Amino acid sequence: MPDYERFRILLEEERERKVALLPALHADIASANSARQDSNVDDEHDPEGSTIAFELSQASALLKQSSRGLDQVDAALARIAAGTYGTCAVCGEAIAEGRLEARPWTPFCIRHASAGRGQ
């Protein structure tokens, strides 16, 4: 049986890291958008334009990934509170502690990991 308190602490620490990262990502996106608007750049033909487009795309992808990760962490914390943490959402079997250590937010056992696209 997993040590739920240890996993709750790990998840809360991960949540704090993700929440702290979000404002920086929002600032990066705002900065890239501002740079794009302040210049009359043709993204396809100007070397600086492609850099701005790349930075904006990368920051947007990281923001989406971090937001999704935060949702997963929040869902795992809710499962701890509900008493369902560590139980596979597909088969109802216990999730191996090693899997929880690697991905404490996962709702799936290793056999059903593809149900959540690798969670």
Secondary structure, DSSP 8 states (H G I E B T S, - for coil): ---HHHHHHHHHHHHHHHHHHHHHHHHHHHHHHHHHHHS---TTT-HHHHHHHHHHHHHHHHHHHHHHHHHHHHHHHHHHHHT-TTB-TTT--B--HHHHHH-TT--S-GGGGGGGT--
